[in-house]
Amino acid sequence: MRQAGRYLPEYRSLRAEAGSFLDLCLDPVRAAEITLQPVRRFDLDAAIVFSDILMVPYAFGRNLSFVAGEGPKLDPIDAGAIAGLDVSRVAERLAPVFETIGRVDDLLADELSLIGFCGAPWTVATYMVAGHGTSDQGPARLMAAREPELFQVLIDRLVEASVISLLGQIRAGADVVQIFDSWAGILNDDDFDRWSIAPTRRIVEAVRKEAHAIRIIGFPKGAGLRLERYVRQTGVDGVGIDWTVPLDFARDRLQPLAAVQGNLDPLVLVAGGAGLDRAIDAILEAMRGGRFIFNLGHGIVPETPIAHVERLIARVQGD
């Protein structure tokens, strides 16, 4: 979960050289270096490509910037712009991301996996509609309620672009791909089925038509008890869980269906100490009987001490 980033001094150094965050994502040499930085520093089992879920709107030709202290900014999309979304140049505009993956694949040790990713259509749509992140992604929820047919068109285009993105990453060398639905948890039950599960299932099916053996992880953050339905209906091979998911539920209801990935609270990692050790041990003990990938329950935060990451990895690897 965000292996690279502001908690690493080597990342901050490259970030200062590059200019904007978007420039970094579009610079295959620097993006490959950033992808490899955590692998060089820590004893990790995989690298995740340095990129962003909003590269898909960028690939549609939408204006995108990342403002320090504020996050991503896009031009809010309207009905006319939704109708004009064209996937014909998506692969071309994502070529730098594919090149990054190819460069990392050439340099990464054979025993380590390379993870590619995209944002789930619902989550990406929330940023496209509002033009930025909000506390409840209300603008997208309102469009979906008022104009479901129009919103469906937006989701359909995002499904197409996401498939292009993931297949391009797989061809370039990604061993595993992950679909991040960071805002799935704010949806009501029916909307969760329509806007989170159904588009993800379409992506999984389309990717597997070409890349039959690829492993796909879904991460519907905040889905809670709906995780079991999500796994069954999307067909993902693995499911990411956030730190609010009870370990007994993950063990008893999810592990029989898919590999489970998670779910240490990132702030417990910041705190460190004996509490960190207890949390790690509880996760390992609960999940040791089935398929499991130890991970955070969401992204590592900038104030995380490097020594705490080292302690976590040593404890997991020594288990």
Backbone bond lengths (Angstrom), bond angles and torsions (degrees), N, CA, C in turn:
res aa  C-N    CA-C-N  psi(-1)  N-CA   C-N-CA  omega(-1)  CA-C   N-CA-C  phi
1 M - - - 1.468 - - 1.525 110.20 -
2 R 1.295 115.73 98.78 1.471 122.05 -177.47 1.521 110.77 53.05
3 Q 1.322 116.19 58.30 1.466 120.11 -179.12 1.526 110.88 -54.38
4 A 1.334 115.91 -44.13 1.459 120.07 179.08 1.524 108.99 -89.25
5 G 1.331 116.29 163.47 1.455 117.98 176.54 1.511 113.48 146.83
6 R 1.307 114.12 -166.97 1.465 120.23 -167.55 1.520 114.54 -69.74
7 Y 1.326 119.59 -10.43 1.459 120.11 176.35 1.528 111.00 -76.96
8 L 1.347 117.64 -11.76 1.458 121.86 -179.28 1.529 110.61 -103.69
9 P 1.333 118.79 125.10 1.463 120.05 179.91 1.517 112.73 -63.32
10 E 1.326 117.89 -32.14 1.458 119.82 -179.93 1.531 110.92 -67.76
11 Y 1.343 116.62 -31.86 1.463 119.29 174.04 1.528 110.45 -68.10
12 R 1.302 117.19 -46.34 1.465 120.33 -178.44 1.520 111.38 -59.03
13 S 1.313 116.58 -34.76 1.457 120.56 178.78 1.524 111.18 -65.71
14 L 1.314 116.61 -47.09 1.462 119.53 178.45 1.521 111.67 -66.77
15 R 1.310 115.93 -37.75 1.471 120.55 179.38 1.524 110.86 -60.97
16 A 1.318 117.02 -38.75 1.463 120.81 179.66 1.526 110.97 -66.84
17 E 1.320 117.71 -31.91 1.456 121.48 179.82 1.529 112.34 -74.15
18 A 1.310 116.29 -34.15 1.463 120.81 -166.31 1.519 114.50 -79.20
19 G 1.322 117.76 -25.07 1.459 119.47 -173.41 1.509 110.17 97.67
20 S 1.311 117.61 -108.65 1.461 120.28 -175.88 1.526 111.13 -92.25
21 F 1.334 115.10 160.53 1.468 120.92 176.32 1.522 110.13 -62.26
22 L 1.333 117.40 -39.90 1.460 120.35 179.15 1.527 110.48 -62.85
23 D 1.323 116.88 -39.83 1.462 120.03 176.90 1.526 110.84 -59.03
24 L 1.333 116.33 -39.13 1.468 119.86 177.68 1.528 110.96 -62.03
25 C 1.323 116.67 -44.97 1.468 120.64 -178.79 1.522 111.89 -63.08
26 L 1.327 116.41 -28.44 1.464 121.56 -176.73 1.526 112.88 -97.06
27 D 1.318 117.21 5.73 1.464 122.56 179.13 1.525 108.04 -108.00
28 P 1.339 118.80 97.19 1.469 120.12 -174.25 1.520 114.32 -59.25
29 V 1.325 117.98 -32.91 1.461 119.72 -178.97 1.521 110.14 -67.68
30 R 1.334 116.76 -50.58 1.459 119.85 -179.66 1.527 111.51 -69.52
31 A 1.346 117.15 -40.75 1.466 119.73 -179.62 1.525 110.99 -63.30
32 A 1.329 117.38 -37.46 1.459 119.77 176.70 1.525 110.73 -65.93
33 E 1.323 116.54 -41.77 1.454 119.93 178.12 1.527 110.88 -61.48
34 I 1.319 117.66 -43.43 1.465 121.31 179.46 1.531 110.32 -64.18
35 T 1.323 116.85 -40.19 1.463 120.47 177.77 1.523 111.31 -58.63
36 L 1.328 116.18 -37.63 1.460 120.99 -175.72 1.527 113.25 -84.67
37 Q 1.326 117.95 -17.52 1.473 119.99 -176.27 1.528 113.73 -55.23
38 P 1.333 119.53 -49.52 1.474 118.49 -179.68 1.530 112.85 -65.14
39 V 1.344 116.57 -32.75 1.460 120.22 -179.86 1.521 110.12 -67.37
40 R 1.309 116.44 -36.94 1.466 120.05 178.11 1.534 111.25 -69.48
41 R 1.319 116.11 -35.76 1.471 119.83 -175.00 1.529 111.87 -82.88
42 F 1.332 117.75 -37.21 1.459 121.70 -172.59 1.523 111.06 -119.29
43 D 1.321 115.49 162.04 1.465 122.20 177.81 1.530 108.66 -88.88
44 L 1.321 115.30 77.59 1.457 121.59 -176.89 1.523 110.56 -100.38
45 D 1.317 115.95 159.11 1.460 121.60 179.87 1.530 112.75 -95.54
46 A 1.316 117.07 -11.72 1.463 120.17 -176.56 1.523 109.52 -156.45
47 A 1.329 114.47 158.73 1.460 121.84 171.91 1.522 108.21 -116.41
48 I 1.326 116.51 143.78 1.461 120.57 174.77 1.519 107.74 -113.60
49 V 1.327 116.13 131.45 1.458 120.69 -173.34 1.528 110.69 -58.36
50 F 1.308 116.42 139.87 1.458 121.26 176.20 1.528 108.04 -79.75
51 S 1.315 115.75 112.27 1.461 121.89 -179.99 1.521 106.81 -162.42
52 D 1.322 117.44 -157.28 1.462 120.92 -179.91 1.521 109.18 -152.24
53 I 1.338 116.04 149.33 1.469 119.52 -179.11 1.522 112.01 -65.59
54 L 1.332 118.25 -19.72 1.469 120.32 -177.76 1.520 112.73 -89.78
55 M 1.323 116.96 10.16 1.459 118.65 171.48 1.522 111.54 -66.27
56 V 1.318 118.30 -23.64 1.469 119.90 177.70 1.528 111.33 -68.57
57 P 1.341 120.64 -48.36 1.464 118.05 172.56 1.528 112.45 -57.32
58 Y 1.320 117.09 -40.09 1.464 120.17 175.02 1.525 110.27 -56.44
59 A 1.348 116.77 -42.28 1.456 120.98 -178.22 1.525 112.17 -66.98
60 F 1.317 117.41 -22.46 1.462 121.35 173.11 1.529 111.95 -77.73
61 G 1.328 117.22 -7.75 1.454 120.85 -176.95 1.511 114.07 91.93
62 R 1.327 117.31 11.30 1.458 120.82 177.80 1.530 109.69 -76.38
63 N 1.303 116.47 142.55 1.460 120.33 176.59 1.522 109.43 -65.16
64 L 1.315 116.74 132.95 1.460 122.19 -178.26 1.513 109.32 -141.64
65 S 1.320 115.84 133.71 1.459 121.00 172.80 1.521 108.04 -144.67
66 F 1.326 116.14 161.63 1.454 122.29 177.19 1.523 107.24 -122.26
67 V 1.326 115.89 114.86 1.458 121.79 -174.65 1.517 109.09 -97.71
68 A 1.317 116.37 125.89 1.461 120.69 -179.00 1.515 110.73 -56.31
69 G 1.319 116.02 128.94 1.456 121.56 179.39 1.511 114.81 81.24
70 E 1.332 117.76 -7.16 1.474 121.06 -177.97 1.518 113.13 -123.36
71 G 1.314 117.84 -27.77 1.453 120.30 -179.74 1.515 112.61 96.56
72 P 1.338 116.55 -162.64 1.466 120.87 -174.34 1.517 112.26 -71.97
73 K 1.346 114.41 146.62 1.456 122.03 176.31 1.526 108.87 -131.43
74 L 1.323 115.78 129.99 1.454 122.24 175.16 1.518 108.67 -131.13
75 D 1.329 116.96 162.50 1.454 119.98 169.51 1.523 107.83 -73.65
76 P 1.347 118.88 121.99 1.472 119.21 179.42 1.525 110.79 -55.13
77 I 1.309 116.46 135.36 1.452 120.66 -174.97 1.523 110.71 -89.11
78 D 1.341 116.40 142.34 1.461 121.62 178.92 1.525 109.46 -120.83
79 A 1.334 116.06 -176.43 1.461 120.28 -174.16 1.519 111.84 -59.84
80 G 1.338 116.74 -43.00 1.456 119.30 -179.47 1.518 112.29 -62.92
81 A 1.324 115.91 -41.86 1.457 119.49 -179.48 1.528 110.96 -69.80
82 I 1.322 117.13 -35.66 1.465 119.43 177.07 1.524 109.94 -62.36
83 A 1.332 116.01 -44.11 1.466 120.02 179.65 1.521 111.70 -62.05
84 G 1.324 116.75 -28.51 1.455 120.74 -176.86 1.520 115.03 -90.75
85 L 1.324 117.94 -0.21 1.469 119.53 -179.95 1.524 110.34 -62.70
86 D 1.307 115.58 128.38 1.459 122.07 -172.87 1.534 108.64 -130.39
87 V 1.323 116.42 123.99 1.470 119.69 -177.26 1.523 112.53 -85.08
88 S 1.309 118.75 0.17 1.465 120.52 -170.76 1.522 113.35 -63.92
89 R 1.341 118.30 -25.62 1.465 120.01 -178.61 1.535 112.67 -109.93
90 V 1.321 116.25 8.57 1.460 119.31 -176.55 1.526 111.38 -60.88
91 A 1.320 117.41 -48.50 1.461 120.13 -178.88 1.522 111.37 -62.36
92 E 1.315 116.45 -40.99 1.467 120.40 179.33 1.520 111.46 -61.84
93 R 1.326 116.73 -43.74 1.460 119.83 -176.75 1.532 112.14 -75.69
94 L 1.321 117.11 -20.50 1.461 120.68 176.42 1.532 112.11 -92.45
95 A 1.309 117.51 3.87 1.468 120.86 -178.07 1.531 112.99 -54.30
96 P 1.357 119.90 -38.02 1.464 118.53 177.48 1.529 113.14 -61.25
97 V 1.322 117.56 -35.82 1.468 120.50 177.66 1.524 109.91 -65.74
98 F 1.323 116.34 -43.20 1.464 119.89 178.86 1.537 110.54 -63.85
99 E 1.337 116.39 -39.56 1.464 119.26 177.61 1.523 111.13 -63.72
100 T 1.338 116.32 -39.60 1.465 119.75 176.70 1.523 110.51 -56.72
101 I 1.315 116.37 -47.17 1.463 120.44 -179.51 1.519 110.86 -62.10
102 G 1.325 117.24 -42.28 1.454 120.17 178.06 1.516 112.40 -60.78
103 R 1.331 116.61 -41.63 1.460 120.45 178.46 1.531 111.04 -64.79
104 V 1.328 116.62 -43.65 1.459 119.42 179.35 1.521 110.32 -64.94
105 D 1.310 116.93 -41.93 1.460 120.89 -179.42 1.523 111.04 -59.03
106 D 1.323 117.27 -36.59 1.464 120.96 179.11 1.529 112.09 -68.39
107 L 1.336 116.82 -29.74 1.461 121.22 -173.03 1.523 113.92 -100.25
108 L 1.335 117.06 -19.75 1.456 121.10 -174.76 1.530 110.36 -76.26
109 A 1.312 116.46 139.38 1.463 120.63 177.04 1.524 110.48 -57.65
110 D 1.330 115.61 145.17 1.468 120.35 -174.44 1.523 112.68 -59.92
111 E 1.324 116.98 -30.52 1.471 119.30 -176.42 1.521 112.91 -80.47
112 L 1.333 118.09 -6.08 1.463 121.69 179.71 1.517 110.49 -100.27
113 S 1.313 116.21 143.06 1.458 121.90 179.19 1.521 110.78 -91.83
114 L 1.317 115.58 153.56 1.464 122.25 177.01 1.525 107.94 -116.33
115 I 1.316 116.40 123.78 1.465 123.15 -176.27 1.517 109.86 -103.89
116 G 1.321 116.47 125.63 1.456 122.24 169.27 1.521 109.25 -100.96
117 F 1.319 117.29 171.28 1.468 118.35 -177.93 1.518 111.71 -161.30
118 C 1.323 113.27 166.76 1.466 121.74 167.65 1.522 107.67 -146.70
119 G 1.310 115.88 165.38 1.450 120.29 170.28 1.515 109.52 -82.77
120 A 1.319 117.29 145.62 1.458 120.39 174.79 1.530 109.48 -66.79
121 P 1.324 117.61 149.66 1.468 119.83 -177.73 1.523 114.08 -53.39
122 W 1.339 118.31 -41.62 1.457 119.16 180.00 1.522 111.30 -60.27
123 T 1.306 117.00 -49.18 1.462 120.33 -176.99 1.521 111.35 -64.47
124 V 1.324 117.68 -43.45 1.471 120.07 178.89 1.522 110.14 -64.26
125 A 1.332 116.42 -39.37 1.474 119.88 179.24 1.520 111.83 -61.69
126 T 1.332 117.78 -34.79 1.465 118.83 -178.37 1.527 111.25 -61.47
127 Y 1.330 116.66 -37.69 1.463 120.19 178.21 1.530 111.39 -74.41
128 M 1.323 116.92 -35.47 1.460 119.76 -178.88 1.523 111.32 -68.31
129 V 1.321 117.22 -37.42 1.466 120.61 -178.48 1.523 111.04 -72.85
130 A 1.317 116.91 -46.95 1.464 120.55 -177.11 1.528 112.27 -79.70
131 G 1.317 115.99 -29.15 1.460 120.53 -174.40 1.512 112.64 88.06
132 H 1.330 116.59 -0.88 1.465 122.27 -179.87 1.526 107.25 -172.79
133 G 1.315 116.33 172.24 1.451 119.42 175.16 1.512 111.21 -78.43
134 T 1.320 117.19 146.11 1.462 121.95 175.02 1.528 108.08 -128.90
135 S 1.305 116.38 172.47 1.466 119.94 -176.69 1.524 112.67 -68.67
136 D 1.337 116.81 -27.82 1.467 119.91 -177.69 1.530 112.73 -132.51
137 Q 1.329 116.89 6.54 1.465 123.01 -177.38 1.530 110.65 48.74
138 G 1.335 114.50 41.74 1.460 121.18 -178.20 1.516 115.15 -58.49
139 P 1.337 119.99 -40.17 1.468 118.95 -178.65 1.526 113.44 -57.86
140 A 1.320 118.15 -41.72 1.463 120.27 178.76 1.521 111.09 -69.92
141 R 1.311 116.86 -40.12 1.463 119.22 177.86 1.519 110.56 -62.72
142 L 1.321 117.07 -37.34 1.461 120.93 179.35 1.522 110.90 -68.14
143 M 1.338 117.15 -43.94 1.464 119.01 177.42 1.522 110.96 -61.68
144 A 1.348 116.58 -42.44 1.463 119.83 -179.69 1.525 111.59 -63.12
145 A 1.342 117.21 -32.94 1.469 121.17 179.68 1.527 111.55 -79.06
146 R 1.335 116.81 -41.35 1.464 120.63 -176.16 1.523 112.57 -80.07
147 E 1.335 115.38 -40.25 1.462 120.41 -172.74 1.533 109.29 -132.87
148 P 1.327 117.05 66.88 1.468 119.17 -175.65 1.526 113.55 -61.75
149 E 1.343 117.66 -33.00 1.457 119.14 179.56 1.522 110.81 -66.89
150 L 1.336 116.53 -42.28 1.458 120.33 177.35 1.528 110.49 -64.75
151 F 1.321 116.20 -44.07 1.458 119.31 -179.63 1.525 110.57 -64.12
152 Q 1.322 117.28 -34.31 1.462 120.35 177.44 1.521 111.36 -62.43
153 V 1.323 116.76 -37.37 1.467 119.88 177.33 1.525 110.14 -61.42
154 L 1.345 116.27 -43.74 1.461 119.97 177.93 1.522 110.70 -60.85
155 I 1.319 117.33 -45.76 1.464 120.89 178.73 1.527 110.76 -61.67
156 D 1.325 116.90 -41.69 1.469 120.14 -179.37 1.522 111.29 -61.37
157 R 1.339 116.51 -43.35 1.475 119.13 179.13 1.532 110.10 -65.16
158 L 1.325 116.88 -37.48 1.459 120.01 179.57 1.527 111.79 -68.66
159 V 1.321 116.63 -34.30 1.470 119.41 174.41 1.525 109.41 -60.63
160 E 1.322 116.85 -48.16 1.463 120.46 -179.42 1.522 111.50 -59.35
161 A 1.336 116.35 -47.22 1.460 120.31 -177.70 1.523 111.18 -67.02
162 S 1.332 117.12 -36.04 1.466 120.46 179.24 1.517 111.32 -65.50
163 V 1.316 117.14 -38.91 1.465 120.82 176.98 1.530 110.13 -63.70
164 I 1.325 116.71 -44.22 1.468 120.36 177.25 1.523 110.42 -59.40
165 S 1.331 116.32 -44.22 1.457 120.87 -179.54 1.525 111.44 -62.59
166 L 1.318 117.21 -49.21 1.467 119.76 -176.15 1.527 111.81 -67.69
167 L 1.324 117.29 -40.95 1.462 118.88 178.74 1.525 110.90 -65.51
168 G 1.335 116.95 -37.22 1.457 119.44 175.95 1.515 111.77 -63.12
169 Q 1.321 116.31 -39.73 1.466 119.99 178.37 1.527 111.19 -66.94
170 I 1.317 116.43 -39.13 1.468 120.26 179.62 1.528 110.17 -66.24
171 R 1.316 116.99 -44.47 1.471 119.70 178.27 1.524 111.28 -61.33
172 A 1.329 115.96 -32.87 1.462 120.07 -178.38 1.518 113.00 -76.72
173 G 1.341 117.77 -16.90 1.459 119.40 176.67 1.512 116.50 136.13
174 A 1.330 119.20 1.45 1.463 120.28 178.00 1.525 109.86 -66.15
175 D 1.328 116.20 133.85 1.469 121.77 179.40 1.520 112.23 -90.31
176 V 1.306 116.36 -27.25 1.463 124.43 -177.01 1.524 106.13 -141.16
177 V 1.333 117.89 148.47 1.463 119.93 172.65 1.517 109.46 -128.52
178 Q 1.315 115.17 149.50 1.455 121.19 -177.86 1.527 109.30 -126.72
179 I 1.327 115.50 142.95 1.471 122.57 179.10 1.521 107.44 -113.72
180 F 1.329 116.01 112.94 1.462 121.79 -175.31 1.529 109.93 -94.32
181 D 1.323 116.71 113.42 1.465 121.02 174.11 1.528 107.93 -109.94
182 S 1.317 114.74 75.04 1.468 121.19 -170.99 1.518 113.52 -65.63
183 W 1.340 117.69 -22.80 1.468 121.31 -177.41 1.518 112.54 -111.52
184 A 1.331 117.54 19.35 1.467 120.48 179.60 1.521 111.86 -61.94
185 G 1.319 117.29 -32.93 1.457 120.90 -173.03 1.502 115.51 -68.63
186 I 1.340 118.61 -13.48 1.470 119.66 -179.44 1.524 112.55 -88.48
187 L 1.319 117.85 -3.62 1.459 121.62 -177.31 1.523 111.30 -84.95
188 N 1.349 116.14 144.49 1.456 118.59 171.62 1.523 108.84 -72.93
189 D 1.321 116.64 175.63 1.454 120.33 -169.35 1.530 112.75 -62.32
190 D 1.327 117.30 -47.85 1.463 119.58 -179.63 1.521 111.21 -65.21
191 D 1.328 116.62 -42.18 1.458 119.80 179.97 1.525 111.36 -68.05
192 F 1.315 117.23 -31.80 1.463 120.01 175.24 1.527 110.05 -59.86
193 D 1.321 116.61 -42.84 1.464 120.14 177.90 1.528 111.32 -64.28
194 R 1.329 116.49 -44.03 1.468 119.54 -174.16 1.518 112.88 -77.34
195 W 1.351 116.81 -43.74 1.464 118.91 -169.19 1.522 113.20 -100.41
196 S 1.335 118.61 -17.20 1.462 120.52 177.84 1.527 111.51 -108.09
197 I 1.325 117.02 -57.85 1.462 119.71 -175.10 1.527 111.73 -67.44
198 A 1.324 118.20 -52.99 1.464 120.62 -172.50 1.533 112.98 -60.36
199 P 1.345 119.76 -47.17 1.478 118.52 177.88 1.521 112.57 -64.36
200 T 1.319 117.07 -37.94 1.464 119.36 179.10 1.515 110.62 -64.55
201 R 1.326 117.11 -41.67 1.464 120.16 177.57 1.531 110.41 -59.76
202 R 1.323 117.94 -41.30 1.470 121.06 179.66 1.522 110.84 -64.02
203 I 1.317 117.24 -39.98 1.467 120.44 178.08 1.522 110.42 -64.21
204 V 1.330 116.59 -47.76 1.462 121.08 -179.88 1.529 110.39 -57.56
205 E 1.307 116.99 -47.00 1.462 120.84 -178.13 1.517 111.44 -64.27
206 A 1.339 117.49 -42.61 1.460 120.83 -178.41 1.518 111.70 -68.52
207 V 1.316 117.28 -40.61 1.465 120.27 179.17 1.518 110.17 -65.09
208 R 1.317 117.14 -41.03 1.468 120.59 -176.88 1.531 112.22 -70.80
209 K 1.327 117.98 -20.63 1.468 119.30 176.53 1.523 110.87 -62.48
210 E 1.320 116.74 -33.70 1.464 120.33 178.98 1.518 111.82 -100.04
211 A 1.313 117.54 -43.39 1.466 122.12 -176.67 1.521 108.07 -107.32
212 H 1.311 116.62 80.29 1.464 121.54 -168.45 1.527 112.82 -62.72
213 A 1.316 117.00 -35.99 1.463 120.18 -172.05 1.521 113.33 -96.12
214 I 1.320 118.19 -0.69 1.462 120.12 -175.43 1.523 110.79 -65.75
215 R 1.321 115.75 142.15 1.458 120.99 175.27 1.527 108.65 -94.83
216 I 1.319 116.15 133.87 1.466 122.27 -175.31 1.530 108.98 -122.94
217 I 1.323 115.49 128.16 1.461 122.63 178.12 1.526 108.35 -108.76
218 G 1.303 117.14 133.41 1.461 121.55 173.44 1.520 110.26 -109.61
219 F 1.333 115.99 142.48 1.472 119.40 179.20 1.534 109.36 -133.40
220 P 1.346 116.30 88.25 1.463 119.71 176.42 1.525 110.33 -89.92
221 K 1.317 116.39 86.15 1.458 120.55 -173.67 1.534 111.02 -59.61
222 G 1.324 115.66 135.03 1.451 121.08 177.78 1.515 114.55 80.72
223 A 1.335 117.89 8.33 1.463 120.15 -176.02 1.522 112.90 -71.54
224 G 1.334 118.19 -22.94 1.458 120.48 175.51 1.518 112.88 60.47
225 L 1.333 116.09 -131.45 1.462 120.69 -176.53 1.519 112.65 -67.61
226 R 1.317 117.12 -12.92 1.470 120.19 178.61 1.523 112.09 -78.15
227 L 1.319 117.66 -4.19 1.462 121.04 -179.66 1.527 112.25 -58.83
228 E 1.333 116.16 -40.06 1.468 118.77 -178.92 1.525 110.06 -62.02
229 R 1.314 117.04 -45.33 1.467 120.92 178.15 1.525 110.97 -62.50
230 Y 1.318 115.93 -40.14 1.466 121.20 179.01 1.533 110.30 -59.33
231 V 1.323 116.97 -47.98 1.465 119.94 -178.49 1.521 110.72 -63.63
232 R 1.315 116.47 -47.22 1.470 120.10 -177.70 1.521 111.87 -62.20
233 Q 1.320 117.38 -40.40 1.464 119.92 -171.46 1.524 113.84 -90.76
234 T 1.328 119.03 -22.80 1.465 119.88 178.31 1.520 112.10 -87.67
235 G 1.336 117.16 -28.87 1.450 120.17 -177.95 1.519 114.62 81.50
236 V 1.320 117.78 17.05 1.471 119.80 178.60 1.529 110.55 -66.23
237 D 1.335 115.22 153.77 1.463 120.94 178.42 1.520 111.91 -85.08
238 G 1.323 115.90 -25.74 1.457 121.30 -179.82 1.515 109.71 -141.21
239 V 1.337 115.65 156.28 1.455 119.74 -179.16 1.522 109.23 -133.72
240 G 1.326 116.24 126.78 1.444 121.19 174.06 1.519 110.06 -81.40
241 I 1.326 116.35 140.45 1.465 120.22 178.95 1.526 108.96 -126.71
242 D 1.325 115.61 141.27 1.458 119.50 177.19 1.525 109.72 -85.03
243 W 1.325 115.65 175.92 1.473 120.25 -171.13 1.518 113.58 -72.94
244 T 1.341 118.33 -7.16 1.467 120.48 178.32 1.530 112.19 -85.15
245 V 1.320 117.73 -9.26 1.461 120.80 -177.27 1.524 109.34 -80.29
246 P 1.336 118.39 122.64 1.474 120.48 179.13 1.521 110.97 -61.54
247 L 1.313 115.40 138.39 1.456 119.24 -176.80 1.523 112.49 -65.87
248 D 1.324 117.62 -33.50 1.462 118.09 179.13 1.527 111.17 -67.86
249 F 1.333 117.09 -34.68 1.469 120.39 175.43 1.530 109.83 -64.98
250 A 1.342 116.66 -45.00 1.461 120.04 179.73 1.517 111.17 -61.51
251 R 1.324 116.08 -41.06 1.466 120.76 -178.69 1.527 111.51 -69.39
252 D 1.317 116.91 -47.27 1.465 120.91 -170.92 1.526 113.29 -83.65
253 R 1.339 117.38 -33.00 1.461 119.95 -172.88 1.524 113.89 -107.05
254 L 1.323 117.80 -27.45 1.464 120.28 -175.13 1.529 112.81 -102.77
255 Q 1.323 117.48 -44.18 1.464 119.58 -176.91 1.529 113.94 -58.32
256 P 1.341 120.24 -34.55 1.464 117.98 176.45 1.529 113.34 -65.03
257 L 1.344 116.81 -17.55 1.461 121.25 -175.64 1.515 113.52 -100.92
258 A 1.324 117.33 -32.41 1.459 121.25 -172.35 1.521 109.63 -161.08
259 A 1.317 115.55 164.06 1.459 119.27 170.01 1.525 108.78 -65.52
260 V 1.307 116.56 140.76 1.462 122.13 179.02 1.524 108.63 -104.31
261 Q 1.327 116.18 135.58 1.459 122.01 178.94 1.525 109.32 -122.44
262 G 1.325 116.50 122.61 1.456 119.04 178.41 1.531 110.84 155.61
263 N 1.313 117.16 -159.13 1.454 127.57 -14.52 1.532 109.59 -141.59
264 L 1.337 116.02 42.78 1.455 121.28 -177.83 1.521 111.06 -65.57
265 D 1.325 116.32 132.52 1.461 121.84 176.22 1.537 108.71 -63.06
266 P 1.343 119.56 122.93 1.463 120.76 -179.61 1.527 113.61 -56.98
267 L 1.322 117.66 -28.38 1.460 119.06 179.92 1.522 112.24 -77.72
268 V 1.320 117.40 -24.95 1.462 119.94 171.46 1.525 109.26 -65.75
269 L 1.316 116.44 -36.04 1.465 120.29 175.50 1.530 110.74 -65.74
270 V 1.312 117.51 -38.49 1.461 120.70 176.25 1.531 109.99 -63.17
271 A 1.324 116.94 -43.12 1.465 121.16 -176.92 1.520 111.98 -67.06
272 G 1.324 117.25 -41.49 1.457 121.08 177.55 1.522 113.31 70.15
273 G 1.325 115.83 -159.08 1.455 122.00 175.37 1.516 114.05 70.85
274 A 1.325 114.35 -157.64 1.458 120.85 -176.73 1.527 112.07 -64.43
275 G 1.326 116.57 -32.36 1.462 119.88 178.17 1.521 111.88 -63.23
276 L 1.315 116.67 -37.76 1.465 120.62 175.90 1.523 110.21 -64.06
277 D 1.310 117.02 -46.25 1.466 120.55 179.50 1.528 111.28 -58.95
278 R 1.331 116.03 -44.24 1.476 118.88 -179.08 1.525 110.79 -63.68
279 A 1.328 116.69 -41.84 1.465 120.06 -178.81 1.529 110.95 -64.71
280 I 1.330 117.09 -43.74 1.464 120.85 177.85 1.523 110.32 -60.10
281 D 1.319 116.16 -47.83 1.466 120.35 -176.95 1.519 111.28 -63.08
282 A 1.330 117.21 -38.08 1.466 120.26 -179.71 1.524 110.78 -64.56
283 I 1.326 116.51 -41.60 1.466 120.11 179.15 1.523 110.24 -65.68
284 L 1.321 116.96 -47.41 1.456 120.21 -179.03 1.529 111.91 -61.51
285 E 1.312 116.42 -41.62 1.458 120.11 -179.03 1.524 111.10 -66.05
286 A 1.326 116.53 -42.41 1.465 120.17 -177.49 1.522 112.29 -67.92
287 M 1.333 117.12 -35.43 1.456 120.09 -169.30 1.519 113.85 -103.67
288 R 1.312 118.95 0.60 1.456 120.55 -171.33 1.526 113.22 -67.33
289 G 1.318 118.83 -14.90 1.461 119.70 -175.87 1.509 115.45 -84.80
290 G 1.332 118.07 -5.12 1.461 119.78 -177.24 1.521 111.52 -143.18
291 R 1.329 114.75 -169.92 1.474 120.21 -179.07 1.525 109.12 -67.79
292 F 1.326 116.13 129.22 1.462 119.08 -172.05 1.520 110.82 -155.32
293 I 1.321 116.21 138.78 1.458 124.24 172.99 1.521 106.79 -121.36
294 F 1.328 117.17 114.49 1.464 118.55 178.01 1.522 109.09 -70.54
295 N 1.328 114.79 133.40 1.459 120.24 -178.99 1.519 108.25 -160.25
296 L 1.323 115.52 173.88 1.452 120.20 171.10 1.518 109.58 -78.13
297 G 1.329 115.66 163.10 1.449 121.11 177.47 1.514 112.98 -84.63
298 H 1.317 117.28 -5.35 1.463 124.96 169.93 1.514 106.22 -168.66
299 G 1.325 118.40 -171.29 1.446 121.08 -170.36 1.521 114.44 -68.00
300 I 1.329 115.23 147.26 1.458 121.00 174.45 1.528 108.68 -63.89
301 V 1.320 117.87 138.62 1.464 121.36 -174.20 1.525 110.37 -98.71
302 P 1.343 116.99 154.86 1.470 120.44 -172.04 1.515 115.23 -58.30
303 E 1.340 117.71 -30.90 1.463 119.41 -176.13 1.525 113.43 -84.43
304 T 1.318 118.46 9.63 1.465 121.84 -179.25 1.520 110.80 -68.49
305 P 1.336 118.94 123.45 1.468 120.36 175.97 1.530 111.09 -67.64
306 I 1.310 115.98 134.94 1.464 120.53 179.45 1.527 110.99 -59.02
307 A 1.327 117.33 -36.78 1.464 120.42 179.83 1.526 111.63 -60.75
308 H 1.333 117.69 -31.37 1.461 120.34 178.92 1.531 110.62 -71.63
309 V 1.327 116.57 -36.71 1.466 120.00 175.96 1.523 109.51 -64.12
310 E 1.321 116.75 -43.27 1.464 120.75 178.19 1.525 110.95 -60.89
311 R 1.326 116.07 -40.53 1.467 120.03 179.93 1.528 110.90 -65.76
312 L 1.326 116.50 -42.20 1.461 121.05 178.31 1.520 111.00 -59.46
313 I 1.320 115.62 -51.13 1.472 119.61 -175.78 1.524 110.65 -63.24
314 A 1.328 116.96 -41.77 1.465 119.93 179.48 1.516 110.90 -61.71
315 R 1.330 116.35 -39.47 1.462 119.16 -177.98 1.533 111.08 -70.41
316 V 1.325 116.32 -40.47 1.467 119.17 179.06 1.527 110.74 -68.35
317 Q 1.317 116.31 -46.37 1.465 120.11 -178.06 1.526 111.36 -66.50
318 G 1.332 117.14 -27.49 1.457 119.64 -179.25 1.501 113.88 -86.36
319 D 1.343 116.68 -6.27 1.473 119.52 -176.52 1.524 111.17 -67.91
